[in-house]
Amino acid sequence: MLALTACGDGADADGDGGEAESESEVETDVSVDAEVETISEGTLQICSDLPYPPFEYYDADGNVVGFDIDVGAAIAGALDLEPEVIQSSWDGIESGVALNAQDCDLAISGMTITEERAGNMLFSDPYLNDNLGLLATEESGIESVDDLEGVTVGVQTATTGDTYASEELGLDVVQYEDSGLMLQGLESGQVEALIGNISIIGYQTGEDDQYVFAEEIDTGEQLGVAAQLENQDLIDAVNEVLAELESSGELEQMEEAWFHSTTPEEGEAEGDDSEDEEA
C-alpha cells in the first residue's frame, strides 16, 4: 500500500513507488463545525486506486491530481485535516475490505453507490451523477444497445458496466482488469464495442474520430464517498461538507474542471493512456 502525501518527494508516473505531491485543480473555501476521529491524528487518509483519470492519476510531473483528489482535499480542509491518499487495490476498495481493515478513513475512488456495496460500507450523499455509455468503432455501424446481438462487448471487471452488460443485457462480454486495457481491446479489434461510465470513456477517447458514442444508458448511477461501517460521525461530517460545496458552487467548479468535455455530444476531453479501474 502506497501513501501519497502533500509533502512527498515525487513518484514516477506509473505509481510504482515513493511519495508524490497532490495538487488540486480547484481551490475551495469551505469549513464545517465537526469533530471527527481519524486513524492518524490530524490526517484524513483516503483510499484511492491510481491511476484512474480523470478521477485520480499522476500528471506529467508525478503529482497526484484528479476530481476525487480535489473532493478529498476539500473534505480534509473543511475538517481542518491534512489529506493523505493511500493507493489501494480496486477490489479492496469496492468490497469494503480496505475500509473495514482500517487502511484508511475514507474511500474516494470513482465508486458507484450500489445496494451490495452499501452492505459493506457507509456511503455519503452522492457527489457525482454518472450514467453508462456505449462506445463503438465508427466502422461497426453500432448505434444503440439494440445492435449488440452477436457482438462481443468489452467491459471492466467488477464494475457496474460489467454487471449491466452481462446480467441486464445478457451480452457476450470480454472482461478487462482496467479501462486502459478495455480501450486497447477496442483498438485492436478484440471487441467491437465497450460499455462503461461516460466520464471515463469520454475522457479516455477524447476527439478520436475512429470511435463513436452510440448511446447514453440512463442507469441513474451516482458516486459516493465511503467510510467504515461504524463511522457514522465521519460520514455525517462528509455530507455536511458536500452540501456546503454544492451550495457554494465549488463542487460544480470541480466538475467543470475535470468533466467539462466528457459527454457523448461534446467529446472534447484530452485523452490519457494511463491504466485505471473503477465504477
FENCORMO-V563820 format. One record per residue. N is the residue number from 1. RES is the residue in one letter. SS is DSSP state (a for helix, b for strand, c for the rest). PHI is phi in whole degrees, 0 to 359 (none if undefined). D_FIRST is the distance of its C-alpha to the first C-alpha in Angstrom with 1 decimal. Layout:
BEGIN
n=N res=RES ss=SS phi=PHI d_first=D_FIRST
n=N res=RES ss=SS phi=PHI d_first=D_FIRST
END
This chain:
BEGIN
n=1 res=M ss=c phi=none d_first=0.0
n=2 res=L ss=b phi=247 d_first=3.8
n=3 res=A ss=b phi=264 d_first=6.7
n=4 res=L ss=b phi=241 d_first=9.9
n=5 res=T ss=b phi=248 d_first=13.0
n=6 res=A ss=c phi=283 d_first=16.7
n=7 res=C ss=c phi=235 d_first=17.6
n=8 res=G ss=c phi=280 d_first=15.3
n=9 res=D ss=c phi=260 d_first=16.9
n=10 res=G ss=c phi=100 d_first=16.0
n=11 res=A ss=c phi=217 d_first=14.0
n=12 res=D ss=c phi=286 d_first=15.5
n=13 res=A ss=c phi=294 d_first=16.3
n=14 res=D ss=c phi=267 d_first=14.3
n=15 res=G ss=c phi=70 d_first=10.9
n=16 res=D ss=c phi=278 d_first=10.3
n=17 res=G ss=c phi=180 d_first=9.5
n=18 res=G ss=c phi=80 d_first=10.6
n=19 res=E ss=c phi=250 d_first=11.2
n=20 res=A ss=c phi=220 d_first=13.6
n=21 res=E ss=c phi=289 d_first=16.4
n=22 res=S ss=b phi=252 d_first=16.7
n=23 res=E ss=c phi=234 d_first=20.3
n=24 res=S ss=c phi=260 d_first=22.3
n=25 res=E ss=c phi=285 d_first=25.1
n=26 res=V ss=c phi=236 d_first=27.1
n=27 res=E ss=c phi=276 d_first=27.6
n=28 res=T ss=c phi=241 d_first=28.4
n=29 res=D ss=c phi=225 d_first=30.6
n=30 res=V ss=c phi=238 d_first=30.0
n=31 res=S ss=c phi=219 d_first=29.9
n=32 res=V ss=c phi=229 d_first=30.3
n=33 res=D ss=c phi=268 d_first=31.7
n=34 res=A ss=c phi=216 d_first=29.0
n=35 res=E ss=c phi=249 d_first=27.3
n=36 res=V ss=c phi=230 d_first=24.0
n=37 res=E ss=c phi=266 d_first=21.8
n=38 res=T ss=c phi=237 d_first=18.2
n=39 res=I ss=c phi=300 d_first=15.5
n=40 res=S ss=b phi=243 d_first=15.8
n=41 res=E ss=c phi=304 d_first=19.4
n=42 res=G ss=c phi=81 d_first=20.2
n=43 res=T ss=b phi=231 d_first=16.8
n=44 res=L ss=b phi=254 d_first=15.9
n=45 res=Q ss=b phi=272 d_first=12.2
n=46 res=I ss=b phi=237 d_first=11.9
n=47 res=C ss=b phi=283 d_first=9.6
n=48 res=S ss=b phi=208 d_first=10.4
n=49 res=D ss=c phi=257 d_first=10.3
n=50 res=L ss=c phi=258 d_first=11.3
n=51 res=P ss=c phi=270 d_first=13.9
n=52 res=Y ss=b phi=211 d_first=16.4
n=53 res=P ss=c phi=293 d_first=19.5
n=54 res=P ss=c phi=265 d_first=21.2
n=55 res=F ss=c phi=284 d_first=18.8
n=56 res=E ss=b phi=203 d_first=15.8
n=57 res=Y ss=b phi=193 d_first=15.7
n=58 res=Y ss=b phi=269 d_first=16.2
n=59 res=D ss=c phi=277 d_first=19.9
n=60 res=A ss=c phi=297 d_first=22.0
n=61 res=D ss=c phi=265 d_first=21.3
n=62 res=G ss=c phi=85 d_first=17.5
n=63 res=N ss=c phi=279 d_first=17.4
n=64 res=V ss=b phi=273 d_first=15.4
n=65 res=V ss=b phi=226 d_first=18.3
n=66 res=G ss=c phi=138 d_first=19.5
n=67 res=F ss=a phi=299 d_first=21.3
n=68 res=D ss=a phi=296 d_first=18.4
n=69 res=I ss=a phi=296 d_first=17.4
n=70 res=D ss=a phi=294 d_first=21.1
n=71 res=V ss=a phi=297 d_first=21.2
n=72 res=G ss=a phi=297 d_first=18.3
n=73 res=A ss=a phi=295 d_first=19.8
n=74 res=A ss=a phi=293 d_first=23.2
n=75 res=I ss=a phi=296 d_first=22.1
n=76 res=A ss=a phi=299 d_first=20.5
n=77 res=G ss=a phi=299 d_first=23.6
n=78 res=A ss=a phi=294 d_first=26.0
n=79 res=L ss=c phi=262 d_first=24.6
n=80 res=D ss=c phi=59 d_first=24.7
n=81 res=L ss=c phi=236 d_first=21.0
n=82 res=E ss=b phi=266 d_first=18.7
n=83 res=P ss=b phi=284 d_first=16.1
n=84 res=E ss=b phi=223 d_first=12.4
n=85 res=V ss=b phi=273 d_first=10.3
n=86 res=I ss=b phi=254 d_first=6.7
n=87 res=Q ss=b phi=289 d_first=5.8
n=88 res=S ss=c phi=225 d_first=5.9
n=89 res=S ss=c phi=287 d_first=8.4
n=90 res=W ss=a phi=298 d_first=12.0
n=91 res=D ss=a phi=302 d_first=13.1
n=92 res=G ss=a phi=294 d_first=11.0
n=93 res=I ss=a phi=285 d_first=12.2
n=94 res=E ss=a phi=289 d_first=15.7
n=95 res=S ss=c phi=275 d_first=16.3
n=96 res=G ss=c phi=88 d_first=15.5
n=97 res=V ss=a phi=299 d_first=13.3
n=98 res=A ss=a phi=299 d_first=10.3
n=99 res=L ss=a phi=292 d_first=13.1
n=100 res=N ss=a phi=287 d_first=15.2
n=101 res=A ss=c phi=271 d_first=12.7
n=102 res=Q ss=c phi=59 d_first=12.4
n=103 res=D ss=c phi=287 d_first=8.8
n=104 res=C ss=c phi=200 d_first=10.6
n=105 res=D ss=c phi=277 d_first=14.3
n=106 res=L ss=b phi=227 d_first=14.9
n=107 res=A ss=b phi=247 d_first=13.9
n=108 res=I ss=c phi=230 d_first=15.6
n=109 res=S ss=c phi=206 d_first=15.1
n=110 res=G ss=c phi=57 d_first=18.6
n=111 res=M ss=c phi=262 d_first=19.0
n=112 res=T ss=b phi=288 d_first=22.6
n=113 res=I ss=c phi=284 d_first=24.0
n=114 res=T ss=c phi=230 d_first=25.4
n=115 res=E ss=a phi=297 d_first=27.2
n=116 res=E ss=a phi=297 d_first=25.0
n=117 res=R ss=a phi=294 d_first=21.7
n=118 res=A ss=a phi=295 d_first=23.8
n=119 res=G ss=c phi=281 d_first=24.3
n=120 res=N ss=c phi=245 d_first=20.7
n=121 res=M ss=c phi=200 d_first=20.0
n=122 res=L ss=b phi=265 d_first=22.1
n=123 res=F ss=b phi=257 d_first=22.7
n=124 res=S ss=c phi=282 d_first=24.2
n=125 res=D ss=c phi=298 d_first=27.3
n=126 res=P ss=c phi=299 d_first=26.8
n=127 res=Y ss=c phi=243 d_first=25.8
n=128 res=L ss=b phi=199 d_first=26.7
n=129 res=N ss=b phi=267 d_first=29.0
n=130 res=D ss=c phi=205 d_first=28.1
n=131 res=N ss=c phi=288 d_first=30.4
n=132 res=L ss=b phi=275 d_first=30.0
n=133 res=G ss=b phi=221 d_first=31.8
n=134 res=L ss=b phi=252 d_first=33.6
n=135 res=L ss=b phi=246 d_first=33.3
n=136 res=A ss=b phi=222 d_first=35.7
n=137 res=T ss=b phi=282 d_first=37.2
n=138 res=E ss=a phi=300 d_first=40.5
n=139 res=E ss=a phi=283 d_first=42.5
n=140 res=S ss=a phi=289 d_first=41.4
n=141 res=G ss=c phi=77 d_first=43.7
n=142 res=I ss=c phi=287 d_first=41.3
n=143 res=E ss=c phi=242 d_first=42.0
n=144 res=S ss=c phi=198 d_first=40.6
n=145 res=V ss=a phi=296 d_first=39.0
n=146 res=D ss=a phi=292 d_first=42.6
n=147 res=D ss=a phi=264 d_first=42.5
n=148 res=L ss=c phi=264 d_first=39.6
n=149 res=E ss=c phi=297 d_first=41.7
n=150 res=G ss=c phi=78 d_first=41.2
n=151 res=V ss=c phi=261 d_first=38.5
n=152 res=T ss=b phi=275 d_first=35.1
n=153 res=V ss=b phi=245 d_first=32.5
n=154 res=G ss=b phi=273 d_first=28.9
n=155 res=V ss=b phi=220 d_first=26.2
n=156 res=Q ss=b phi=262 d_first=22.4
n=157 res=T ss=c phi=303 d_first=21.2
n=158 res=A ss=c phi=64 d_first=20.6
n=159 res=T ss=c phi=245 d_first=21.9
n=160 res=T ss=a phi=293 d_first=25.2
n=161 res=G ss=a phi=295 d_first=26.8
n=162 res=D ss=a phi=299 d_first=26.3
n=163 res=T ss=a phi=298 d_first=27.8
n=164 res=Y ss=a phi=296 d_first=30.7
n=165 res=A ss=a phi=293 d_first=31.6
n=166 res=S ss=a phi=277 d_first=31.6
n=167 res=E ss=a phi=264 d_first=32.8
n=168 res=E ss=a phi=285 d_first=34.8
n=169 res=L ss=c phi=263 d_first=36.3
n=170 res=G ss=c phi=65 d_first=36.2
n=171 res=L ss=c phi=276 d_first=35.4
n=172 res=D ss=b phi=279 d_first=34.6
n=173 res=V ss=b phi=245 d_first=31.0
n=174 res=V ss=b phi=249 d_first=28.7
n=175 res=Q ss=b phi=268 d_first=25.0
n=176 res=Y ss=b phi=242 d_first=22.4
n=177 res=E ss=c phi=291 d_first=18.7
n=178 res=D ss=c phi=211 d_first=18.5
n=179 res=S ss=a phi=288 d_first=21.3
n=180 res=G ss=a phi=297 d_first=21.5
n=181 res=L ss=a phi=294 d_first=22.6
n=182 res=M ss=a phi=299 d_first=24.8
n=183 res=L ss=a phi=292 d_first=26.6
n=184 res=Q ss=a phi=296 d_first=27.0
n=185 res=G ss=a phi=296 d_first=28.6
n=186 res=L ss=a phi=290 d_first=31.1
n=187 res=E ss=a phi=296 d_first=31.9
n=188 res=S ss=a phi=276 d_first=32.5
n=189 res=G ss=c phi=88 d_first=34.7
n=190 res=Q ss=c phi=299 d_first=32.6
n=191 res=V ss=c phi=229 d_first=33.1
n=192 res=E ss=c phi=258 d_first=35.6
n=193 res=A ss=b phi=205 d_first=33.8
n=194 res=L ss=b phi=230 d_first=30.5
n=195 res=I ss=b phi=236 d_first=29.8
n=196 res=G ss=b phi=195 d_first=26.8
n=197 res=N ss=b phi=293 d_first=26.3
n=198 res=I ss=a phi=301 d_first=28.7
n=199 res=S ss=a phi=301 d_first=26.4
n=200 res=I ss=a phi=279 d_first=24.2
n=201 res=I ss=a phi=300 d_first=27.2
n=202 res=G ss=a phi=297 d_first=29.3
n=203 res=Y ss=a phi=294 d_first=26.8
n=204 res=Q ss=a phi=289 d_first=26.0
n=205 res=T ss=a phi=271 d_first=29.6
n=206 res=G ss=c phi=57 d_first=31.4
n=207 res=E ss=c phi=261 d_first=35.0
n=208 res=D ss=c phi=296 d_first=35.0
n=209 res=D ss=c phi=281 d_first=38.4
n=210 res=Q ss=c phi=279 d_first=37.7
n=211 res=Y ss=b phi=248 d_first=35.9
n=212 res=V ss=b phi=225 d_first=37.4
n=213 res=F ss=b phi=283 d_first=36.1
n=214 res=A ss=b phi=284 d_first=38.3
n=215 res=E ss=b phi=197 d_first=37.6
n=216 res=E ss=b phi=268 d_first=35.6
n=217 res=I ss=b phi=257 d_first=34.9
n=218 res=D ss=c phi=282 d_first=35.3
n=219 res=T ss=c phi=259 d_first=32.8
n=220 res=G ss=c phi=68 d_first=32.5
n=221 res=E ss=c phi=293 d_first=28.7
n=222 res=Q ss=b phi=224 d_first=27.0
n=223 res=L ss=b phi=265 d_first=23.5
n=224 res=G ss=c phi=222 d_first=22.2
n=225 res=V ss=c phi=275 d_first=19.7
n=226 res=A ss=b phi=237 d_first=18.4
n=227 res=A ss=b phi=226 d_first=18.0
n=228 res=Q ss=c phi=300 d_first=18.0
n=229 res=L ss=c phi=307 d_first=21.3
n=230 res=E ss=c phi=269 d_first=22.9
n=231 res=N ss=c phi=258 d_first=22.0
n=232 res=Q ss=a phi=296 d_first=25.1
n=233 res=D ss=a phi=300 d_first=25.8
n=234 res=L ss=a phi=291 d_first=22.7
n=235 res=I ss=a phi=295 d_first=23.5
n=236 res=D ss=a phi=299 d_first=27.1
n=237 res=A ss=a phi=293 d_first=26.1
n=238 res=V ss=a phi=299 d_first=24.1
n=239 res=N ss=a phi=299 d_first=27.1
n=240 res=E ss=a phi=295 d_first=29.3
n=241 res=V ss=a phi=294 d_first=27.4
n=242 res=L ss=a phi=299 d_first=27.4
n=243 res=A ss=a phi=296 d_first=31.1
n=244 res=E ss=a phi=294 d_first=31.7
n=245 res=L ss=a phi=297 d_first=29.9
n=246 res=E ss=a phi=292 d_first=32.0
n=247 res=S ss=a phi=291 d_first=35.3
n=248 res=S ss=a phi=278 d_first=34.8
n=249 res=G ss=c phi=86 d_first=34.2
n=250 res=E ss=a phi=287 d_first=30.9
n=251 res=L ss=a phi=293 d_first=28.9
n=252 res=E ss=a phi=296 d_first=31.5
n=253 res=Q ss=a phi=298 d_first=31.1
n=254 res=M ss=a phi=296 d_first=27.4
n=255 res=E ss=a phi=299 d_first=28.3
n=256 res=E ss=a phi=295 d_first=31.0
n=257 res=A ss=a phi=293 d_first=28.8
n=258 res=W ss=a phi=252 d_first=26.3
n=259 res=F ss=a phi=236 d_first=28.3
n=260 res=H ss=c phi=298 d_first=31.9
n=261 res=S ss=c phi=228 d_first=32.6
n=262 res=T ss=c phi=254 d_first=30.6
n=263 res=T ss=c phi=281 d_first=33.4
n=264 res=P ss=c phi=302 d_first=35.5
n=265 res=E ss=c phi=288 d_first=38.5
n=266 res=E ss=c phi=268 d_first=37.0
n=267 res=G ss=c phi=55 d_first=34.4
n=268 res=E ss=c phi=253 d_first=34.2
n=269 res=A ss=c phi=291 d_first=30.5
n=270 res=E ss=c phi=287 d_first=29.3
n=271 res=G ss=c phi=288 d_first=27.3
n=272 res=D ss=c phi=212 d_first=23.9
n=273 res=D ss=c phi=265 d_first=22.9
n=274 res=S ss=c phi=290 d_first=19.2
n=275 res=E ss=c phi=274 d_first=17.5
n=276 res=D ss=c phi=200 d_first=16.4
n=277 res=E ss=c phi=195 d_first=16.4
n=278 res=E ss=c phi=216 d_first=17.4
n=279 res=A ss=c phi=127 d_first=20.6
END
